[in-house]
Amino acid sequence: MVRLILVGPPGAGKGTQAAVLSEQLSVPHISSGDLFRFHIGNNTELGQEAKRYLDAGELVPDSITNEMVLERLEDSDARNGFVLDGFPRHTGQADVLARSLAEKGTGVTAVLQFDVPEEELVKRLLGRGRADDTEDIIRRRLQVYESETAPLLDYYKDKLIRIDAVGSIEDISERALKALRAAA
């Protein structure tokens, strides 16, 4: 039973690695972004609430995000573990997750922090060719990530495993799996 959280800046390859690790470990990849798209696309009550905030250009409150994630963790395929991508984003969400898992007599197995030098991240993100991916915006997003995520890394310091996330997808996946086996 593996309950992983993936952490890393935009462009670090979390989504790609989450998909690979999910398959290798036979647990679901649970992405907060996918959950938002699912709920909004299926016009669920949570999706309608989230959409109201997004349409107003506001951040979706943690209460809605937390509920989406915790509801998804109740699904039968997540009983034997999961790979979380994009959640928690800060210590408040980490507390909610910890309480929920503790109620089930369990906790997070490991937190994989994907490390990539800033210049490599900028290069990767500029390479996506998205209109909102200018160098200034990318660097600002990286600064926001650093300020918001630093407390989360400290929160999980006993579970944190740093992964060099430069190289081929396969090499990075192998590093992550090797580090998880060593930590087990």
Secondary structure, DSSP 8 states (H G I E B T S, - for coil): -EEEEEE--TTS-HHHHHHHHHHHHTS-EEEHHHHHHHHHHTT-HHHHHHHHHHHTT----HHHHHHHHHHHHTSGGGTTEEEEES---SHHHHHHHHHHHHHTT----EEEEEE--HHHHHHHHHHT--TT--HHHHHHHHHHHHHHHHHHHHHTTTTEEEEE--S-HHHHHHHHHHHHHHH-
